[in-house]
């Protein structure tokens, strides 16, 4: 195994997503000097062999539509928790692999410590600022479950696995169906009058 010690910091290996510390299959592949397709193959094997209660909690697939040559392709990668990471890299062997595993575990622990320090609402608050002419003209706090996006990106968020709950998706579907019916009714009225 040809493992090199990349010059990654803890913050580049593990990041905070909501209330969890996670990493990705792309980062693991890069850090352990493995081909991403080999890491994906190992993850596919884990998803088949391990209980779904474990895998659904510790692994989340992401599909990113990207231009590859003249074609659009969905490129797959996984986000994983510390436990998912540990399960994945158990089979990576050798002295250098052991050192890299320890570095990764330390990065998870450091990220978890950062997350723990920011749990008090008085220490951490997300804010939405509006700038005009280089000056802040308004600001408002936003909750962890709120986000700002462009309208053309909204459908991508709806398609994202586990981004919304089943109840939220049903509510969105019902609202969309009501809007479609309203637009169709207005179209019929305009056609009748026109």
C-alpha positions in Angstrom: 0.0 0.0 0.0 1.5 3.3 -1.1 0.2 5.7 1.6 1.4 9.2 1.6 0.9 11.7 4.5 -1.3 14.4 3.0 -0.9 17.8 4.5 -4.6 18.0 5.6 -5.7 19.7 8.8 -8.4 18.3 11.0 -10.9 20.8 9.6 -10.2 19.6 6.1 -10.8 15.9 7.1 -13.9 16.2 9.2 -16.6 18.8 9.1 -19.7 19.7 11.1 -23.1 19.2 9.5 -25.9 20.3 11.7 -25.3 18.5 15.0 -23.0 15.8 13.5 -19.4 15.5 12.7 -18.9 13.8 9.3 -16.4 13.1 6.5 -16.8 11.9 2.9 -15.7 9.0 0.9 -13.8 11.4 -1.4 -11.8 12.7 1.6 -11.1 9.2 2.8 -10.0 8.1 -0.6 -7.7 11.1 -1.0 -6.2 10.9 2.5 -5.5 7.1 2.3 -4.2 7.4 -1.3 -6.9 5.1 -2.6 -9.0 5.3 -5.8 -12.4 6.6 -5.0 -14.0 3.8 -7.0 -12.3 1.3 -4.7 -13.6 3.1 -1.6 -17.1 3.1 -3.2 -16.8 -0.7 -3.9 -16.0 -1.2 -0.2 -18.9 1.0 0.9 -21.3 -0.9 -1.5 -20.2 -4.1 0.2 -20.8 -2.6 3.7 -24.3 -1.5 2.6 -25.1 -5.0 1.5 -23.6 -6.9 4.5 -24.2 -4.6 7.5 -27.6 -4.1 9.1 -29.6 -1.3 7.5 -30.2 0.2 11.0 -26.5 0.9 11.1 -25.9 1.9 7.5 -28.9 4.2 7.3 -27.6 6.1 10.5 -23.9 6.3 9.5 -23.8 6.6 5.7 -25.6 9.0 3.4 -25.2 8.9 -0.4 -24.8 12.1 -2.4 -25.3 12.3 -6.1 -23.9 15.3 -7.8 -24.8 15.9 -11.4 -21.6 17.0 -13.2 -20.4 17.5 -16.7 -18.0 14.7 -17.7 -16.7 15.3 -21.2 -19.8 16.0 -23.4 -22.1 14.1 -21.0 -23.9 14.9 -17.8 -23.4 12.2 -15.1 -24.4 11.6 -11.5 -21.2 11.2 -9.5 -21.7 9.3 -6.3 -20.0 9.8 -2.9 -20.9 9.1 0.7 -21.0 11.2 3.8 -20.3 9.2 6.9 -20.2 9.6 10.7 -17.2 8.7 12.8 -18.7 5.2 13.4 -19.3 4.8 9.6 -15.7 5.9 9.0 -14.4 3.4 11.6 -16.4 0.6 10.0 -15.0 1.5 6.5 -11.3 1.8 7.4 -11.2 -1.3 9.7 -9.8 -3.3 6.8 -7.1 -0.8 6.0 -3.9 -2.3 7.3 -0.3 -1.5 7.9 1.7 0.9 10.1 1.1 3.9 7.9 -2.7 3.1 7.7 -2.8 2.9 11.5 -1.2 6.4 11.7 -3.6 7.8 9.2 -6.6 6.3 11.1 -5.4 7.8 14.4 -5.1 11.2 12.6 -8.6 10.9 11.3 -10.0 9.8 14.7 -8.2 12.9 16.3 -9.8 15.1 13.6 -13.3 13.7 14.5 -12.6 14.3 18.2 -11.5 17.8 17.5 -14.6 18.6 15.4 -16.8 17.1 18.1 -15.1 19.3 20.7 -15.7 22.3 18.4 -19.3 21.3 18.1 -19.8 20.8 21.8 -18.3 24.3 22.5 -20.9 25.9 20.2 -24.1 24.3 21.6 -25.0 27.2 23.8 -27.2 29.6 22.0 -25.3 32.5 23.5 -22.0 31.3 22.0 -23.2 30.4 18.5 -25.8 32.0 16.3 -26.4 31.9 12.5 -27.2 35.2 11.0 -28.5 36.4 7.6 -27.1 39.7 6.6 -28.4 42.0 3.7 -25.7 44.2 2.2 -26.2 47.2 0.0 -23.5 49.5 -1.1 -20.9 47.7 1.0 -22.9 48.3 4.2 -25.1 45.9 6.2 -28.7 47.2 5.9 -30.4 44.4 7.9 -29.7 41.3 9.8 -31.8 38.5 11.3 -31.0 35.3 13.2 -31.7 32.0 11.4 -32.2 28.6 12.9 -30.0 25.6 12.1 -32.9 24.1 10.1 -33.3 27.2 7.9 -31.5 28.0 4.7 -31.4 30.5 1.9 -31.3 29.3 -1.7 -32.0 30.4 -5.2 -35.4 29.3 -6.7 -33.6 27.3 -9.4 -31.8 25.2 -6.8 -34.9 24.4 -4.7 -35.7 21.2 -6.7 -32.2 19.9 -6.1 -32.7 20.3 -2.4 -36.0 18.4 -2.6 -34.3 15.6 -4.4 -31.4 15.4 -1.9 -31.8 12.1 0.1 -32.8 12.7 3.7 -32.8 16.5 3.4 -36.5 16.6 4.1 -38.7 14.2 6.1 -41.5 12.2 4.5 -44.0 14.5 6.1 -42.3 17.6 4.7 -42.2 16.0 1.2 -45.9 15.1 1.4 -46.7 18.7 2.5 -44.7 20.1 -0.5 -46.4 17.6 -2.9 -49.9 18.7 -1.7 -49.0 22.4 -2.0 -47.6 21.9 -5.5 -50.7 20.0 -6.6 -52.9 22.8 -5.3 -50.9 25.3 -7.2 -51.0 23.2 -10.4 -54.8 22.9 -10.1 -55.1 26.7 -9.5 -53.0 27.5 -12.6 -54.9 25.0 -14.7 -58.2 26.5 -13.5 -57.0 30.0 -14.4 -55.8 28.8 -17.8 -59.2 27.2 -18.5 -61.0 30.5 -17.5 -58.7 32.5 -19.8 -59.2 30.1 -22.7 -63.0 30.3 -22.2 -63.0 34.1 -22.1 -60.4 34.5 -24.9 
